[in-house]
Amino acid sequence: MSEHDFGDLARRDTERHLLIAVDESDNSRRAVMYVADFFTGNQDVFITLLSIIPEPTEDFFPTEEKRQQWLTEKRTAMDKILAGYKEILLSAGLKDEQIEIRLSIRPCTSIGDAILEEQAKLRCCIVVVGRRGISHNEEFLFGSTSSKILHHANHCAVMVVE
């Protein structure tokens, strides 16, 4: 981490630093729109838009070339979605320097754990997620990202937007 990064983190500690964990879902879009409405006009808020793409294992694709092609396509699609989310925030009156975009492609068994790791690293005071809209049976079988964050977040508030 460079000195510049430490300066940014120190500055963010004096501000309201929100982490909005997003994907391509309608609920993520609603979460961004909620934050845009709720924090319009606040000059002391800093927002990180975070998207995590779980990196597929090497044996998931027949060739490394296919794997890299998939990763490139996913990154390109998510970059476009993140730019749209940033535009929502800018349209609400937030300034460019108040918004950071982070796209992480990484191996992870749990998106919820990956989001919480980013929250701890960035020392965000609020994590905002959209509720995925899965049934109680699906949540029991597969888990829920928003539920995981809600129950395991430390040193921050959690907002789950439906």
C-alpha positions, 0 to 999 in steps of 0.5 A, spaced: 500 500 500 502 506 498 503 513 502 497 515 498 493 509 499 494 511 507 492 518 506 486 516 503 484 511 508 486 516 514 481 521 510 476 516 509 476 515 517 473 522 518 468 521 513 462 516 512 465 511 508 460 506 505 461 500 501 456 498 496 457 491 494 453 490 488 452 485 482 448 485 476 441 484 479 435 489 480 436 489 488 443 491 487 441 497 482 436 499 488 441 499 493 445 504 489 439 508 488 437 508 495 444 510 497 444 516 492 437 518 495 439 517 502 446 521 501 444 526 496 448 533 498 452 530 503 459 532 502 462 528 507 460 521 504 465 517 500 462 511 497 466 504 494 462 500 489 465 493 490 463 487 485 467 481 486 467 475 481 469 469 483 475 466 479 473 459 476 478 454 478 482 451 472 478 445 471 472 449 470 473 450 463 476 445 457 482 450 456 485 456 459 484 460 453 476 459 454 477 461 462 481 467 460 475 469 455 470 468 460 474 472 465 475 478 460 467 477 458 465 478 465 470 483 467 467 487 461 460 486 463 461 488 470 465 494 468 459 497 464 454 495 470 459 499 475 459 505 470 452 505 470 451 505 478 457 510 478 452 515 474 446 514 478 451 516 484 453 522 480 446 524 477 444 524 485 449 530 486 455 526 489 462 528 486 467 524 482 472 524 488 467 521 492 466 515 489 471 509 488 470 503 483 473 496 485 472 490 481 475 484 484 476 477 481 479 472 486 478 465 488 473 465 494 468 460 497 463 465 499 462 472 496 459 474 503 466 473 506 470 476 501 465 483 502 467 483 509 474 482 508 474 488 503 470 492 508 475 490 514 481 492 509 477 499 507 475 500 514 468 502 511 463 504 517 457 502 513 456 496 508 450 496 503 447 490 500 441 488 496 437 482 498 438 477 493 430 475 493 432 467 494 427 463 498 428 461 505 429 454 503 434 456 498 437 460 503 438 454 508 441 450 503 446 455 499 446 461 504 445 468 503 450 473 502 446 479 505 445 474 511 452 472 512 454 480 512 448 481 517 450 476 522 458 477 521 460 484 520 464 487 525 465 495 527 460 497 521 453 498 520 449 493 515 444 496 510 440 490 506 436 494 501 430 490 498 
